[in-house]
Amino acid sequence: MTIETDVAIVGAGPIGIAMALELARKGVEVALIESGLDRSDPTAQQLADFDSRQDDYFHTRSDLALRRALGGASALWGGRCVAYDPIDFENRPITADAPWPIGYEDVAPYLQRACDWAQCGRAAFNVRDVPELADRDMVDGLPDGDVRTTDLERWALPTRFGREYRADLRDAPSLTLWTGLTCTEVVTDAGGDSVDHLVVKTLDGREGRVVATDYVVATGGIEATRLLLASDRHHPAGLGNAGGHLGRWYMTHVEGRFARVKFNTDKVIHQHERDNDGVYVRRRFTLSPGVQRQLNMPNVAVWLVNPPISDPAHGSGILSAVYLTLISPVGRLLLAEAIRETHTKVEGRPQIRAHLRNVVRDLLPSIRFAVTFTYARLIRKGRKAPGFFVKSAENRYALHYHGEQLPHWDSRIELTDERDALGMRKIRTHLHFSDADYEYARKTVELIDAHLRDNGAGSVEWLTDDAEDSVRTFMRGWAGFHQSGTTRMSADADGGVVDANLQVHGVRGLYVASTSVLPTSSQANPTLVGLALGVRLADHLARARSKSAAGES
């Protein structure tokens, strides 16, 4: 069959769902095409498998990073929402190979609507903009300087977009949701400068077509890149690849835990807070824009975490109880699988008896915690607690580093000759981290140490003599959840894949609304800015249709 519509959107993840509903509310006829079904299905999920020869040291498994189902990867996330910062859009020497064709002012007007879709409250990402929290410091008496402690991350419900917006998608009068249809190719006309149709296939291999005025690829970063690379009928190198950038500049984030902080006071906000809307927020260490420019540093964030719960040496009955719960069958109900695996992985066999001894020694607090956290995480209606923190009697807390990965040409996604069940070529990743990525992690924590000491607030204690190697080891199999760069925005076709309005260079009417369009990776996970750009594109398409209709009349 042939599906005909005004706008065809491929991919019903957070960005695709938000765009489809935004356009439908403006009266635009939309076909939303999703490869998976309403819920996770093994046949659909296998279509997202990487090449069997995948040997990327850093990249996580496809089943942890990708989800073929209504709602996409929102079924896997914890709900953390962070905005890109104004400095991310600047022409910085450190990211000179990846200039943005738009500025922060082009994205900022859409952040609140993005927050509304994610359901993470106000688009306020500094505690000074949240009056009910502004009168308290993260560390009593510690002011902002080169290092800041007032920047916030926000947490969604966590919002499972497939579940949250299923009824809206079904009820929207000008929107048709098609599940179980996989787009395997974008076919252009013979000249290659406009889209003729999409090839779609059912899970059992039957083939159809989608014909529209505008086409939006709103799959995740990896799958958007894969589709453009595979659509090579009239563009041998893939769509939008005139400059050779398609699949290149693959970025995620640099992460590690190689130090802890010792505060000189117990007046420390070490856990999540809630604003007047009930939204969970968390304060972090960040670097001021001034010091980033002065020292040519990437954008980073560092936050307080519990000691490794898998190591019973922490002596905490609460942490041991959590660990034992997470490695039990119940654990899969409490956390996204990628997060659960990270917190429970150990070298060798789990030390069950040692953990049980911790629980017995700390029995009453462990029981009290189990009851209160189970209620907050599973039972309470509305917002769920995104995590938990155990207050340190010694005022010592481990630090988690989360930094911008610098763009690198050799970091890439490529097609292989292995094919999935529908005949589409699979992909292989090559994540490349430079020495500078690791060095900046150490330098950031050194700046935090200096700021704490200069203000008499505490100091950093290093957990290793080789922070860089510790980061590299931590990253093994952990990268690839935040996918950006591989269809990046650029001012012209020589510099990237899509333009400032997300239209593929050289292909009229074809757009990419995916985190893969981001030229730099920031300190932020990319979902929120991806939503903002998707809403921006929806407005652009609706305006263009209105102008066209007015011209015709």
SULQUI-V906473 format. One record per residue. N is the residue number from 0. RES is the residue in three letters. PSI is psi in whole degrees, 0 to 359 (none if undefined). Layout:
((N | RES | PSI) (N | RES | PSI))
//
This chain:
((0 | MET | 166) (1 | THR | 127) (2 | ILE | 125) (3 | GLU | 137) (4 | THR | 175) (5 | ASP | 307) (6 | VAL | 126) (7 | ALA | 125) (8 | ILE | 123) (9 | VAL | 114) (10 | GLY | 115) (11 | ALA | 52) (12 | GLY | 194) (13 | PRO | 315) (14 | ILE | 315) (15 | GLY | 318) (16 | ILE | 314) (17 | ALA | 316) (18 | MET | 315) (19 | ALA | 316) (20 | LEU | 323) (21 | GLU | 314) (22 | LEU | 317) (23 | ALA | 322) (24 | ARG | 341) (25 | LYS | 9) (26 | GLY | 8) (27 | VAL | 137) (28 | GLU | 125) (29 | VAL | 138) (30 | ALA | 118) (31 | LEU | 116) (32 | ILE | 119) (33 | GLU | 130) (34 | SER | 321) (35 | GLY | 189) (36 | LEU | 189) (37 | ASP | 325) (38 | ARG | 170) (39 | SER | 135) (40 | ASP | 128) (41 | PRO | 326) (42 | THR | 316) (43 | ALA | 318) (44 | GLN | 326) (45 | GLN | 337) (46 | LEU | 342) (47 | ALA | 0) (48 | ASP | 142) (49 | PHE | 168) (50 | ASP | 141) (51 | SER | 344) (52 | ARG | 12) (53 | GLN | 122) (54 | ASP | 25) (55 | ASP | 119) (56 | TYR | 324) (57 | PHE | 331) (58 | HIS | 135) (59 | THR | 169) (60 | ARG | 153) (61 | SER | 326) (62 | ASP | 341) (63 | LEU | 336) (64 | ALA | 336) (65 | LEU | 145) (66 | ARG | 118) (67 | ARG | 92) (68 | ALA | 162) (69 | LEU | 124) (70 | GLY | 344) (71 | GLY | 220) (72 | ALA | 355) (73 | SER | 344) (74 | ALA | 349) (75 | LEU | 345) (76 | TRP | 164) (77 | GLY | 347) (78 | GLY | 10) (79 | ARG | 127) (80 | CYS | 123) (81 | VAL | 141) (82 | ALA | 148) (83 | TYR | 152) (84 | ASP | 157) (85 | PRO | 323) (86 | ILE | 336) (87 | ASP | 332) (88 | PHE | 355) (89 | GLU | 157) (90 | ASN | 90) (91 | ARG | 142) (92 | PRO | 326) (93 | ILE | 338) (94 | THR | 37) (95 | ALA | 333) (96 | ASP | 355) (97 | ALA | 65) (98 | PRO | 144) (99 | TRP | 139) (100 | PRO | 356) (101 | ILE | 168) (102 | GLY | 173) (103 | TYR | 324) (104 | GLU | 341) (105 | ASP | 338) (106 | VAL | 324) (107 | ALA | 320) (108 | PRO | 346) (109 | TYR | 359) (110 | LEU | 322) (111 | GLN | 320) (112 | ARG | 325) (113 | ALA | 317) (114 | CYS | 323) (115 | ASP | 317) (116 | TRP | 319) (117 | ALA | 341) (118 | GLN | 52) (119 | CYS | 18) (120 | GLY | 212) (121 | ARG | 149) (122 | ALA | 61) (123 | ALA | 117) (124 | PHE | 21) (125 | ASN | 138) (126 | VAL | 335) (127 | ARG | 345) (128 | ASP | 7) (129 | VAL | 90) (130 | PRO | 324) (131 | GLU | 346) (132 | LEU | 351) (133 | ALA | 341) (134 | ASP | 5) (135 | ARG | 143) (136 | ASP | 151) (137 | MET | 316) (138 | VAL | 122) (139 | ASP | 123) (140 | GLY | 1) (141 | LEU | 113) (142 | PRO | 164) (143 | ASP | 146) (144 | GLY | 228) (145 | ASP | 328) (146 | VAL | 136) (147 | ARG | 153) (148 | THR | 20) (149 | THR | 352) (150 | ASP | 146) (151 | LEU | 152) (152 | GLU | 151) (153 | ARG | 158) (154 | TRP | 131) (155 | ALA | 189) (156 | LEU | 317) (157 | PRO | 141) (158 | THR | 112) (159 | ARG | 102) (160 | PHE | 325) (161 | GLY | 317) (162 | ARG | 318) (163 | GLU | 324) (164 | TYR | 12) (165 | ARG | 314) (166 | ALA | 319) (167 | ASP | 320) (168 | LEU | 321) (169 | ARG | 328) (170 | ASP | 342) (171 | ALA | 122) (172 | PRO | 331) (173 | SER | 18) (174 | LEU | 133) (175 | THR | 123) (176 | LEU | 125) (177 | TRP | 114) (178 | THR | 159) (179 | GLY | 17) (180 | LEU | 121) (181 | THR | 124) (182 | CYS | 117) (183 | THR | 347) (184 | GLU | 142) (185 | VAL | 114) (186 | VAL | 122) (187 | THR | 170) (188 | ASP | 174) (189 | ALA | 329) (190 | GLY | 342) (191 | GLY | 4) (192 | ASP | 3) (193 | SER | 160) (194 | VAL | 133) (195 | ASP | 313) (196 | HIS | 170) (197 | LEU | 142) (198 | VAL | 126) (199 | VAL | 148) (200 | LYS | 143) (201 | THR | 167) (202 | LEU | 339) (203 | ASP | 11) (204 | GLY | 358) (205 | ARG | 144) (206 | GLU | 144) (207 | GLY | 186) (208 | ARG | 153) (209 | VAL | 126) (210 | VAL | 128) (211 | ALA | 174) (212 | THR | 317) (213 | ASP | 147) (214 | TYR | 132) (215 | VAL | 122) (216 | VAL | 108) (217 | ALA | 29) (218 | THR | 176) (219 | GLY | 172) (220 | GLY | 317) (221 | ILE | 313) (222 | GLU | 327) (223 | ALA | 317) (224 | THR | 316) (225 | ARG | 315) (226 | LEU | 317) (227 | LEU | 321) (228 | LEU | 320) (229 | ALA | 343) (230 | SER | 70) (231 | ASP | 21) (232 | ARG | 314) (233 | HIS | 357) (234 | HIS | 92) (235 | PRO | 332) (236 | ALA | 2) (237 | GLY | 162) (238 | LEU | 135) (239 | GLY | 19) (240 | ASN | 26) (241 | ALA | 326) (242 | GLY | 0) (243 | GLY | 16) (244 | HIS | 346) (245 | LEU | 123) (246 | GLY | 346) (247 | ARG | 170) (248 | TRP | 31) (249 | TYR | 126) (250 | MET | 149) (251 | THR | 234) (252 | HIS | 157) (253 | VAL | 126) (254 | GLU | 153) (255 | GLY | 163) (256 | ARG | 98) (257 | PHE | 9) (258 | ALA | 165) (259 | ARG | 165) (260 | VAL | 141) (261 | LYS | 112) (262 | PHE | 152) (263 | ASN | 5) (264 | THR | 155) (265 | ASP | 3) (266 | LYS | 75) (267 | VAL | 132) (268 | ILE | 97) (269 | HIS | 358) (270 | GLN | 182) (271 | HIS | 150) (272 | GLU | 171) (273 | ARG | 135) (274 | ASP | 184) (275 | ASN | 346) (276 | ASP | 0) (277 | GLY | 6) (278 | VAL | 134) (279 | TYR | 137) (280 | VAL | 160) (281 | ARG | 136) (282 | ARG | 153) (283 | ARG | 161) (284 | PHE | 130) (285 | THR | 167) (286 | LEU | 138) (287 | SER | 152) (288 | PRO | 325) (289 | GLY | 314) (290 | VAL | 331) (291 | GLN | 316) (292 | ARG | 316) (293 | GLN | 316) (294 | LEU | 4) (295 | ASN | 52) (296 | MET | 152) (297 | PRO | 170) (298 | ASN | 127) (299 | VAL | 165) (300 | ALA | 145) (301 | VAL | 132) (302 | TRP | 164) (303 | LEU | 140) (304 | VAL | 165) (305 | ASN | 158) (306 | PRO | 162) (307 | PRO | 119) (308 | ILE | 341) (309 | SER | 346) (310 | ASP | 109) (311 | PRO | 353) (312 | ALA | 345) (313 | HIS | 339) (314 | GLY | 7) (315 | SER | 125) (316 | GLY | 325) (317 | ILE | 312) (318 | LEU | 320) (319 | SER | 321) (320 | ALA | 319) (321 | VAL | 315) (322 | TYR | 312) (323 | LEU | 325) (324 | THR | 317) (325 | LEU | 331) (326 | ILE | 355) (327 | SER | 169) (328 | PRO | 332) (329 | VAL | 332) (330 | GLY | 327) (331 | ARG | 343) (332 | LEU | 344) (333 | LEU | 328) (334 | LEU | 154) (335 | ALA | 144) (336 | GLU | 321) (337 | ALA | 318) (338 | ILE | 319) (339 | ARG | 316) (340 | GLU | 321) (341 | THR | 318) (342 | HIS | 341) (343 | THR | 354) (344 | LYS | 140) (345 | VAL | 158) (346 | GLU | 120) (347 | GLY | 200) (348 | ARG | 147) (349 | PRO | 142) (350 | GLN | 72) (351 | ILE | 313) (352 | ARG | 318) (353 | ALA | 321) (354 | HIS | 320) (355 | LEU | 322) (356 | ARG | 319) (357 | ASN | 316) (358 | VAL | 316) (359 | VAL | 317) (360 | ARG | 334) (361 | ASP | 42) (362 | LEU | 307) (363 | LEU | 312) (364 | PRO | 325) (365 | SER | 318) (366 | ILE | 316) (367 | ARG | 317) (368 | PHE | 315) (369 | ALA | 319) (370 | VAL | 311) (371 | THR | 319) (372 | PHE | 323) (373 | THR | 319) (374 | TYR | 313) (375 | ALA | 330) (376 | ARG | 325) (377 | LEU | 325) (378 | ILE | 318) (379 | ARG | 136) (380 | LYS | 153) (381 | GLY | 225) (382 | ARG | 135) (383 | LYS | 144) (384 | ALA | 125) (385 | PRO | 346) (386 | GLY | 191) (387 | PHE | 159) (388 | PHE | 140) (389 | VAL | 124) (390 | LYS | 135) (391 | SER | 126) (392 | ALA | 336) (393 | GLU | 3) (394 | ASN | 34) (395 | ARG | 133) (396 | TYR | 137) (397 | ALA | 154) (398 | LEU | 138) (399 | HIS | 121) (400 | TYR | 133) (401 | HIS | 101) (402 | GLY | 160) (403 | GLU | 132) (404 | GLN | 131) (405 | LEU | 141) (406 | PRO | 137) (407 | HIS | 131) (408 | TRP | 322) (409 | ASP | 350) (410 | SER | 117) (411 | ARG | 167) (412 | ILE | 134) (413 | GLU | 154) (414 | LEU | 150) (415 | THR | 180) (416 | ASP | 359) (417 | GLU | 140) (418 | ARG | 153) (419 | ASP | 185) (420 | ALA | 339) (421 | LEU | 5) (422 | GLY | 6) (423 | MET | 137) (424 | ARG | 139) (425 | LYS | 173) (426 | ILE | 159) (427 | ARG | 141) (428 | THR | 153) (429 | HIS | 85) (430 | LEU | 127) (431 | HIS | 123) (432 | PHE | 133) (433 | SER | 164) (434 | ASP | 325) (435 | ALA | 325) (436 | ASP | 319) (437 | TYR | 320) (438 | GLU | 322) (439 | TYR | 331) (440 | ALA | 312) (441 | ARG | 316) (442 | LYS | 323) (443 | THR | 313) (444 | VAL | 329) (445 | GLU | 321) (446 | LEU | 321) (447 | ILE | 316) (448 | ASP | 314) (449 | ALA | 320) (450 | HIS | 318) (451 | LEU | 314) (452 | ARG | 317) (453 | ASP | 333) (454 | ASN | 10) (455 | GLY | 27) (456 | ALA | 346) (457 | GLY | 200) (458 | SER | 166) (459 | VAL | 140) (460 | GLU | 122) (461 | TRP | 138) (462 | LEU | 358) (463 | THR | 156) (464 | ASP | 350) (465 | ASP | 84) (466 | ALA | 321) (467 | GLU | 315) (468 | ASP | 326) (469 | SER | 320) (470 | VAL | 315) (471 | ARG | 319) (472 | THR | 318) (473 | PHE | 323) (474 | MET | 350) (475 | ARG | 117) (476 | GLY | 11) (477 | TRP | 345) (478 | ALA | 164) (479 | GLY | 3) (480 | PHE | 326) (481 | HIS | 102) (482 | GLN | 117) (483 | SER | 164) (484 | GLY | 336) (485 | THR | 348) (486 | THR | 48) (487 | ARG | 153) (488 | MET | 147) (489 | SER | 163) (490 | ALA | 330) (491 | ASP | 173) (492 | ALA | 338) (493 | ASP | 339) (494 | GLY | 353) (495 | GLY | 202) (496 | VAL | 320) (497 | VAL | 159) (498 | ASP | 190) (499 | ALA | 338) (500 | ASN | 14) (501 | LEU | 13) (502 | GLN | 136) (503 | VAL | 129) (504 | HIS | 125) (505 | GLY | 358) (506 | VAL | 100) (507 | ARG | 132) (508 | GLY | 4) (509 | LEU | 124) (510 | TYR | 155) (511 | VAL | 117) (512 | ALA | 87) (513 | SER | 157) (514 | THR | 347) (515 | SER | 346) (516 | VAL | 351) (517 | LEU | 123) (518 | PRO | 333) (519 | THR | 163) (520 | SER | 349) (521 | SER | 189) (522 | GLN | 351) (523 | ALA | 142) (524 | ASN | 149) (525 | PRO | 359) (526 | THR | 314) (527 | LEU | 314) (528 | VAL | 329) (529 | GLY | 318) (530 | LEU | 317) (531 | ALA | 317) (532 | LEU | 326) (533 | GLY | 317) (534 | VAL | 319) (535 | ARG | 316) (536 | LEU | 320) (537 | ALA | 316) (538 | ASP | 318) (539 | HIS | 314) (540 | LEU | 320) (541 | ALA | 318) (542 | ARG | 318) (543 | ALA | 321) (544 | ARG | 322) (545 | SER | 317) (546 | LYS | 319) (547 | SER | 317) (548 | ALA | 320) (549 | ALA | 322) (550 | GLY | 323) (551 | GLU | 328) (552 | SER | none))
//
